[in-house]
Amino acid sequence: MKINNIKIFLVAATMGMGLTSCEDFLDRPTEDNYVASGYYKTDSECIAAVDYLYNSPWYDFQRGFFKVGEVLSGNYYMGSSPYLNFSLNSNDEDLRNMSYSLWAVNGHSNIVRKYIEGGGASEAVKNQTMGECLLWKAMAYFYLVRTFGDVPIVHDNAGMIEGGTYNEQYKVHKADVYEYIVMTLEKAIELLPEQCTEGRLDKYCAKGLLAKVYLTKAGVTGSLNADDLQKAAEYAKDVVVNSGRELEKNYHDCFTLEGNKSKENMIAWRWVVSSQWTSQNSLQSDLGMTGQDEYGDQWGEWGGPSIDLQDAFGFNILENPAQRIDVDTRRKATLMTIGDVVPYLWRDKGGFDYMRFEFDKTYNPSAWGEHRSPTGCNIVKHLYGNNADHIAGTGTSADRMASSLCTPLLRLADVYLVLAEAKVLLGQASDPDALNAFNAVHQRAIPTATAKTSLTFDDVWKERRLELACEGDRWYDFVRLAYYNSERAISELKSQRRNVYWNLNLTFKQYYETGQWLLVNEDDDNNEQTTTYDDQTPAPNVTINSFVIPFPMEDLTFNPHLMEDPVRVDVRQTYQY
């Protein structure tokens, strides 16, 4: 809620963003100067102005999005991170950047939509681009309310700034914020086309998001609202039946560079490598292992998918890799460890061989000769591989901390599971639509699985975790659950295996050098060391208050009203589109 930041976005919208042109999907204005009176006159200008919403303002959000979504939820281990032990406070840099990004998206959406409405584009393009603005605005608010709880509604940035009231806004009760999101998506659905060009948002993208919003909104008052659950199911079914989209045959195809074109990825950040910093995907740097690409900016080997997530996959890192049997195909598309080869990374070298990468200098000249992840695993999702992979997948080079790998925010599989969960919560555990949706997701992952004939909440809850693991969503599942069943949410988080293994490097190195899998080895000083899980570190202190993330100090300084109780607002009477 920073007025100086919002002023920046007012200027940016007026000046046409001043960004460089990009390949394929996104064509933005060149670095010439534009003013509002001379812009938004053509279809291409309106489309270019909205393209910005597909990447750049989200850049500062992406790291916090992963830490909140995956570290806080117990899916990912990241050292002494405050997200791991629930010690977050208002001075956290990632929270500040998350807030900055989300309000930037809202500000750009508000302002550009108004310019487009009064511009000279064709009616079809006006409707399409205004609908895109509204969908991205709704997505930003969906993250805001699930992250920070009660938040202000900024419907008209320019009007508030002109009136001097921007930093006088009060928090609005989260139930009313959800209604505002619903209202915004309803208008987006009205404006968006049935189908759009590859990668752009259409009517069914908005309906899929609205289904998920209704599922979350259903519990916001402390008990489940059947009408909201029914709407969640109806919108989800509409997407499943009528959108023309299908699940990818192979799960991992959603997450490769070629998967940028996947119709399963309904809403995604569409990054592009360009000379314009902050317009590209930098997650490989945060999560990849040093040496995975030619640019040397990775530092993710010291973390990794949590042991609790490994448990959920039925995967035990202490088992001999030669005897390992993976039932769920999603495991290898999510996390990798010794004995794994990822065929679609490092394709010029026959695939990414995890063990050779760590220990074999012929295969990897940068191999450090030791295993570093204390969980025994590293991530696969969000990695594009090396530059040869990037060129093969996109036709262009990657760059330092930059790739064009898209980041899915809403996949069709998610909508399938929204349908299943809504039906289960409605008491319709054997509903054919719910069963078909759940089984489609489950049997893609485990082709040998027997189709379910009845569902439980636990079935869907676990399936969501495995299907969407490390996609930045799991914490928000816990927030949704905590609205109406905080006791279960707290209990599950406290019972997770969030700690590390001791002495994994000894076991891994012995296996590489001798082929023997031993959990007891001698270290360099001839001391016997056992590879074992750290069960001494206490469970995190999770309370009901843990499900609302603190506002950044900068936001509190600019707007002290954020420290006051929220107000109730009849959003449909107060705001209009």
C-alpha angles and dihedrals in degrees: 000000000000115000093203090055093048091051088056091056092048089056092044092054091047093049095047094251094281093233131148122260117261139207130262112334104028126047112179133179117282122245093275117117120258133185125204093247091059099038137065088047099119138042092249093051092052092047091049092051091054095044087075089070091063093069130344104066089048094057096094091045098057099078095046089043090061095042094049095039099044113013095044091046094053097249095111136038117220110172116251093346114154085227088065097053101030094248097130119147139178093269095065110126095212092054090051091051092046091053091046092053096046095050089045091056090048093047094048092045093051096047100040092047090057093048091049092049090057096038134098103252124123116278092248094053092043090055094044096049095042088051090052090051091052095047092051089046089053091049091052091050091046089058092042096054095042092048105039101018114216109031136170120266111234104190099159116026095181094049093049093048093046090049092047092236103110095104092040094070119126126218114263121221109265092238089061091045089056090051088051090053090050091049091049093050092047089058091046090053090051092054105036122089122247089248132009138192119289113299097005125113123264138177094280092053087059092046091051091052091045090054090055092045091053091048089054095040090053093079101033095107093053099266132061118269111215094203091057091047091050091051090049089054094046095050092044092050091049089056094045095048105032111026096082089228123131137192114260112257091231117044096216092057089080091066106044128091088254086052089067084089095050114128088210089072097079099171119019142152104253104210125192130194108237142141088263108096118223094034099093144068112269098171093108087066093052097043108023126091121254108272098024090119135022095256098070098218100123123117104160099106091092092064134040148161108316126257088240090059089048088054090052089056090050088244123142115195090198092065119100107267090221089062097041118126118191112203097175113062090204091072096073091043090055108036136013133200143163110321094029127116118190104208098198095054121072089008091168087064096045095265136317107295106197098201095045090047090059100040112015115083091185090061095035116020089196094055108139096204096237142075114248111178109097090208093054093240143079131203127267101185116084092029122115096186119228131336092271088059091049093051092047091050101041108013090240137084125259118230142206108312089345136107138153094230107132121233112224114222099171122021127186089244088061090055090049089055092045087058091049094047094047091052093048092050089050088057093252098124094156098042108141094225091052093047094047091049095047095044092049091058096039097047093047087059095040108025092185094054119120113241114255117243094190132020136217128199088248090058093056095038093056093041091055090052095052097039095049099030114151093004094113096256110097098086089055089055087058091048090052091049093046091057091072106009108031092156092064093043092052094045093051094048092049093050096052123116096239098155133088144253121255121226099005090144092063092053094043094047092047089052093051094048101041109012089239120130106213127165092194117059141155119253125218090281093052092252117146111245127187123211104229144144120267103242095164101078109096122246115261119270101250119178136165087269091060091078093069114066115217119254114251114263091240091059092048090050094052094043115025089181086080087076092057131083117280124255129226118244131187092222097187091055095040102044133042136185 
